[in-house]
């Protein structure tokens, strides 16, 4: 592991910001620290950077325990949520700052800074001040400034939070490509699942100061191991009594039964439904156009949840009675989570 | 501006009928005229007239007596002492003000609120009392007086006392100007610089100073203005030794007490000129500072 955190604890007064945090990150990976606000993700980032000291535990970067090493000597680039660009310096001077501090010679600084300005696509903006740039441009300058001293690790605190939706899309892709191209190891903090899924190679899910789960985005999506991660991705709804839906195993006691829109199939009464015998009747409450699909909200066995229908399928009306078939659900009990598949699907495989 | 506002707000207040709008507009015009007249009259009586009187009285007997009055050795030494006390007070308070403001805005520590309150003390305590405090602390009754006497360092009725009093009275000005600016800036930029390996002084010079530059200048101007005009505390500590411990405001008082009205006004005119110079510098600092702020403010 290139970066490793071992048994990290950190409290602010009575608030436990990090509760026995353990994880490792491989070299060259771009990792997302994902969690709701107050889950301790920014604290973890600041401790890796050396801006905060853990109360206990070890932080190792490239085989070296860095607890006692000051922030400036850890070889880390940091992009602040607010960017923290030096407002009284031009774009050029902002990027050059870290190099000047290192007493690099002038010709080298010029070459490196101009190279970076080119890399971030802001040629001709070198003499501008941060206040004369758009949000996306500032973000890129902050990125270039952090990269200028050639750090091995790049940390980004909510890097896209202050940018409008359209530019954010472009920047996400840009950042991902850029980090892989440069070969640095990156960690970024976000509370946005889409962002984590889209940008990162791996996700570390934090909740209440603990690390709930780590894995690739698709892993965590498919196999959530805790109650928190099972309800974190995508739009989830709860079923009030999952046993009222047909063909699920009874696991006894449970806290929540969670269903995602992609687990639900809604069919009109006159449409073909392969598992009709396991479907239950529901009433359409709402149908919303979502650009590439129709989101249908149904009320069924005292639960309300949603499903998607393709744009080419016949439209459903509000108040219409439909067949609802659920492929799978997550059932949580305490911190455990269990994936239940509809037995109707299994019966078919047995027949074959 | 004022006229525009008055006319714009009037129709909003009364929505019924156009006649009333006219009446209200007319009314607000009258209000406007009254307000402006009162303000101008007040300023004239309270500020302009005294200033004119000072200049008129100073030059009443012509230029030669005026020049003679202000080149009097006692007056010249008073001017020099005033400038000396002002420069020293500004230097000391700039250093102290920067340290205090930096400590208060960038660190969390116990007793921070006490420190913030203490900084304001000189503004709330009467200068006469401030003077008395120093007399009691450094005068003959004081426990440290024998020590001061042994090293031949006199505070009361001597120049150090005057400087001390001036420093005391003016010390909130600079830190008070810088504090809100430092508070608003936060610590992100400093942290970013520190992460890139910048040391404390580099961070201060390259990141913090450009940010507080104009507030600092403004604080210095206010501090200088207050230092030059200080009378109460200095009066208590001075002992009025002519040519030695007399500052310009004290010199004016002495001349006035001796019924030398023309020289008193002549010396006053020096203070007036200094005050006007400071006002001009202040306006320039304020103007440039605002423009820079507009240019560089980050949304």
Interface residues (C-beta under 8 A of the other chain):
Chain A: X49 X50 X51 X71 X72 X73 X76 X77 X78 X80 X82 X84 X85 X86 X87 X88 X89 X97 X98 X101 X102 X129 X130 X131 X145 X149
Chain B: X186 X188 X189 X191 X192 X193 X194 X195 X196 X197 X198 X202 X206 X207 X210 X211 X295 X296 X297 X298 X299
